[in-house]
Amino acid sequence: MKTITARLLTTAIAVTFAGEALATEWNVSVWGKRRAFTEHVEKLAELVSEKTGGDFTMNISYGGLSKNKENLDGISIGAFEVAQFCAGYHADKNRAITVLELPFLGVNTLEEEVAVSHAVYGHPAVQEEMEQWSAKLLMTSPMPQYNIVGTGDPRDELADFEGMRVRATGGLGKAFAAVGGVPTSVTATEAFQAMDSGVVDTVAFAQHAHLAFGTINEADWWTANLNPGTVNCPVVVNTDAYESLSDEHRAALDSSVEEAIAHYLANYGALLEKWDSVLAEKGVTKVEIAEAELAKFRDVAGKPIHDAWLADMAAQGLPAQELYDLVFKTLEDVRASN
């Protein structure tokens, strides 16, 4: 009897350990608070848990695991399994994807942003660069064209940008610098304080961020149609963590990306539909910049910055022209399919 009992106990322990071995718990590093920008991460966690019966869970931390600009470093050392970051926070670490942050690329919709981002993410040179950080690009965080909020009199002519202190990162910062602005790359979480204290006059964000980080509450005006470009913020997975997943859990993760993006797009679309009412509620003037002024901006901050990027990246050994052409070929293909 003792032998049978011992065998049953051993079997029970083995089954318990096996069950534990099948469970996967990942930590995810993002920042700020839950908002439109993180909805696909939230949906991804929900989906993988559902598909695996709760055996694969993701614990999403808003700033508790790492600072915004250190998320890629955290991924590289395996401090957490998933993270979101923006290319402009450390352009030297993710040079190849900065092609997506060039000003005036002509991307018109969130769907187009997803398409060009994922096409670039799939390029071997991009993947090789990310491998240096033990990072696998999982999905983008598509954002609409950035526009600026400011205080005082609206800046509706290019001459008004001379000396303007603007929170803008990456290619957007270069675009504003080209027309006399003074860009600063404070993080999103620091933007409100920078505006409130007068460190910056204006802040360039997508709509959700103006809401989430409170800059819209400081604003007297908002540019409705400046549309100089956007930033690119991937969600990445630590490669060792990804490769250690069981086939079932890896399939659950991979198959959830498209669904998570679709959820993000639907959620962000709803936000954009109510944006005008948000401006009215907060008493923010919507500024429409004349086409002649926009043309001046594109002339100064479009092709010259593109050409400089191509030369700089090529000099560093990256297939710059290939990456650049891939963006426009993808846009062409997406529009043809519509």
C-alpha positions in Angstrom: 0.0 0.0 0.0 2.8 2.4 0.9 4.5 1.7 -2.4 1.3 2.4 -4.4 0.7 5.6 -2.3 4.3 6.7 -3.0 3.9 6.1 -6.7 0.6 8.1 -6.8 2.3 11.0 -4.9 5.3 10.9 -7.3 2.9 11.0 -10.3 0.9 13.9 -8.8 4.1 15.9 -8.2 5.3 15.2 -11.7 2.0 16.3 -13.3 2.1 19.5 -11.1 5.7 20.3 -12.2 4.8 19.5 -15.9 1.9 21.9 -15.6 4.1 24.6 -14.2 6.7 24.0 -16.9 4.0 24.7 -19.5 3.1 28.0 -17.9 4.7 31.2 -19.3 4.7 34.5 -17.6 6.3 37.5 -19.3 6.9 41.1 -18.1 6.1 43.9 -20.5 7.7 47.4 -20.1 5.8 50.4 -21.4 5.3 53.9 -19.9 2.8 56.6 -19.0 -0.6 55.1 -18.5 -2.9 52.9 -20.5 -4.0 54.9 -23.6 -4.6 54.5 -27.3 -0.8 54.1 -27.8 -0.8 50.9 -25.7 -4.1 49.3 -26.6 -2.5 46.7 -28.9 -0.2 45.6 -26.1 -3.1 45.2 -23.8 -5.0 43.3 -26.5 -2.0 41.1 -27.2 -1.8 40.1 -23.5 -5.6 39.4 -23.5 -5.4 37.3 -26.6 -2.5 35.1 -25.7 -4.0 34.4 -22.3 -7.3 33.4 -24.0 -5.7 31.2 -26.6 -3.6 29.3 -24.1 -6.2 28.9 -21.4 -4.3 31.3 -19.1 -1.0 29.4 -19.4 0.7 32.3 -21.2 0.3 35.6 -19.3 1.8 39.1 -19.8 2.2 41.5 -16.9 2.2 45.0 -18.3 4.1 47.6 -16.3 3.6 51.3 -17.0 7.0 52.7 -16.0 7.7 50.2 -13.2 10.4 48.2 -15.0 12.4 50.8 -16.9 12.5 54.4 -18.1 11.2 55.2 -21.6 14.7 55.6 -23.1 16.1 52.4 -21.5 13.5 49.9 -22.7 15.7 48.6 -25.5 18.6 48.2 -23.1 16.4 46.2 -20.8 15.4 43.9 -23.6 19.0 43.4 -24.5 19.9 42.0 -21.1 16.6 40.1 -20.6 15.4 42.3 -17.8 11.9 41.8 -19.2 10.5 39.9 -22.2 8.6 42.6 -24.1 9.0 46.4 -24.5 7.8 49.3 -26.5 10.2 52.1 -27.5 10.4 54.9 -29.9 13.2 55.2 -32.5 13.8 58.8 -31.9 14.7 58.2 -28.2 18.0 56.5 -29.3 18.5 56.8 -33.0 22.0 55.5 -32.9 20.8 52.1 -31.5 18.1 51.6 -34.2 19.4 53.5 -37.2 17.7 51.5 -39.9 14.1 52.1 -38.7 14.7 55.8 -38.5 13.8 55.9 -42.2 10.2 55.7 -40.9 10.7 58.9 -38.9 11.7 61.1 -41.9 9.5 64.1 -42.3 7.0 64.4 -45.1 7.0 60.8 -46.2 3.4 61.2 -47.4 1.9 58.4 -45.2 -1.8 59.4 -44.9 -3.5 56.8 -42.8 -2.8 54.5 -39.8 -3.3 51.5 -42.1 -0.5 52.8 -44.4 1.7 53.4 -41.3 1.3 49.8 -40.3 2.1 48.6 -43.8 5.3 50.6 -44.2 6.5 49.9 -40.7 6.0 46.1 -41.0 7.6 46.1 -44.4 10.7 47.9 -43.0 10.7 45.7 -39.9 11.0 42.7 -42.3 14.1 43.9 -44.0 17.2 41.8 -43.2 19.3 44.8 -42.3 16.7 46.0 -39.8 16.4 42.6 -38.2 20.2 42.2 -38.1 20.5 45.6 -36.3 17.8 44.6 -33.8 19.6 41.3 -33.1 22.4 43.2 -31.6 20.0 44.1 -28.9 18.5 40.6 -28.6 15.3 42.1 -29.9 12.8 40.7 -32.3 10.4 43.3 -33.8 6.9 42.1 -33.2 4.6 45.0 -34.3 4.5 48.7 -34.7 2.5 51.3 -32.7 1.0 53.2 -35.6 0.4 56.9 -35.0 -1.1 59.6 -37.2 0.8 62.6 -38.3 2.1 64.7 -35.4 0.8 68.3 -34.9 1.8 70.9 -32.4 0.0 72.6 -29.5 1.2 75.9 -28.2 0.3 78.9 -26.0 -0.1 82.5 -26.9 -0.7 83.6 -30.5 -1.0 80.8 -33.0 2.1 80.1 -35.2 0.5 79.8 -38.6 3.4 81.0 -40.8 6.8 79.4 -41.3 8.5 82.7 -40.1 6.7 82.1 -36.7 8.8 78.9 -36.2 12.0 80.9 -36.0 13.3 80.4 -32.4 10.3 78.3 -31.4 11.2 75.8 -28.7 9.5 72.6 -29.6 9.3 69.2 -28.0 10.1 67.0 -31.1 12.2 63.9 -31.5 14.0 62.2 -34.4 13.2 63.4 -37.9 10.5 65.7 -36.7 13.1 67.6 -34.6 15.3 67.9 -37.7 12.3 69.2 -39.7 11.6 72.0 -37.1 15.3 72.8 -36.8 15.4 73.3 -40.6 12.9 76.1 -40.4 14.5 77.8 -37.4 12.9 76.0 -34.5 14.8 74.8 -31.5 13.9 71.1 -30.9 14.3 69.3 -27.6 13.8 65.6 -27.2 12.4 65.3 -23.7 10.4 62.1 -23.3 6.6 62.0 -23.6 6.2 61.8 -19.8 8.3 65.0 -19.4 6.5 67.0 -22.0 3.8 68.5 -19.9 6.3 69.8 -17.3 8.5 71.2 -20.1 5.5 73.1 -21.5 4.2 74.2 -18.1 7.6 75.5 -16.9 8.3 77.3 -20.2 11.2 75.0 -21.2 9.3 74.6 -24.5 6.8 76.8 -26.3 5.2 74.0 -28.2 4.9 70.2 -28.2 4.6 67.9 -31.2 2.5 64.8 -30.5 -0.2 62.6 -32.0 -3.7 63.3 -30.6 -3.7 60.5 -28.0 -0.5 61.8 -26.4 -1.7 65.4 -26.2 -4.6 63.9 -24.2 -2.7 61.3 -22.2 0.1 63.6 -21.1 -2.0 66.7 -20.5 -0.4 69.0 -23.1 -3.8 69.8 -24.5 -4.8 71.2 -21.2 -2.0 73.9 -21.5 -2.7 74.7 -25.1 -4.3 77.8 -26.7 -4.1 76.4 -30.2 -3.4 73.3 -32.2 -2.2 72.9 -35.8 -4.8 70.8 -37.7 -2.8 70.3 -40.9 0.9 70.8 -40.4 1.4 67.0 -40.7 5.2 67.0 -40.8 5.5 63.3 -40.0 5.3 60.9 -37.1 7.5 58.8 -34.9 8.0 55.1 -35.1 7.6 53.0 -31.9 8.0 49.3 -32.2 7.0 46.6 -29.7 9.9 44.1 -29.4 10.4 40.7 -27.8 13.6 39.5 -26.3 14.9 36.8 -28.7 15.9 34.3 -26.1 12.4 34.5 -24.5 10.8 34.2 -27.9 12.8 31.1 -28.9 12.2 29.4 -25.6 8.4 29.5 -26.0 6.7 26.2 -26.7 5.3 25.8 -30.2 1.8 26.3 -28.8 2.7 29.6 -27.0 4.7 30.9 -29.9 1.7 30.3 -32.3 -0.6 32.0 -29.8 1.7 35.1 -29.8 2.3 35.2 -33.5 -1.3 34.7 -34.4 -2.4 37.5 -32.1 -0.4 40.3 -33.6 -2.8 41.1 -36.5 -5.8 40.9 -34.2 -4.1 43.3 -31.7 -3.3 45.8 -34.5 -6.9 45.6 -35.7 -8.1 46.4 -32.2 -5.6 49.3 -32.0 -6.8 50.8 -35.3 -10.5 50.6 -34.3 -9.8 52.2 -31.0 -7.6 55.0 -32.4 -10.2 55.7 -35.1 -12.8 56.3 -32.5 -10.5 58.8 -30.8 -9.9 60.7 -34.0 -13.6 60.9 -34.7 -14.1 62.8 -31.4 -11.0 65.0 -31.6 -12.8 68.1 -32.7 -15.2 67.9 -29.8 -12.2 67.6 -27.4 -10.7 70.8 -28.8 -14.0 72.6 -28.4 -14.5 71.3 -24.9 -11.0 72.5 -23.9 -11.3 75.8 -25.7 -8.3 75.1 -28.0 -8.3 76.9 -31.4 -7.8 74.8 -34.5 -5.2 76.4 -36.7 -5.2 75.7 -40.5 -1.9 76.6 -42.1 -2.1 77.9 -45.7 -0.9 75.6 -48.4 1.8 78.0 -49.5 3.3 77.9 -46.1 3.1 74.1 -46.0 4.9 74.0 -49.4 7.7 76.1 -48.0 8.0 73.7 -45.0 8.2 70.7 -47.3 10.8 72.3 -49.6 13.1 73.0 -46.6 12.4 70.0 -44.4 11.5 67.3 -46.9 13.9 66.3 -49.6 17.0 67.9 -48.0 16.6 65.9 -44.8 15.8 62.8 -46.8 19.0 63.2 -48.8 21.1 63.8 -45.7 19.7 60.7 -44.1 20.5 58.6 -47.2 24.0 59.9 -47.3 24.6 59.4 -43.6 23.2 55.9 -43.3 24.9 54.8 -46.5 28.2 56.0 -45.0 27.5 53.8 -42.0 27.1 50.8 -44.1 23.4 50.5 -44.1 21.4 49.8 -47.3 19.8 53.2 -47.0 18.4 53.5 -50.5 16.8 50.0 -50.3 15.1 51.0 -47.0 14.0 54.3 -48.4 12.6 52.8 -51.6 10.9 50.1 -49.6 8.8 52.7 -47.9 7.5 54.2 -51.1 7.1 50.9 -52.9 4.9 49.7 -50.0 2.8 52.8 -50.0 2.3 52.3 -53.8 1.3 48.7 -53.3 -1.1 49.5 -50.4 -2.9 52.2 -52.4 -3.1 50.0 -55.5 -4.7 47.2 -53.5 -7.4 49.7 -52.2 
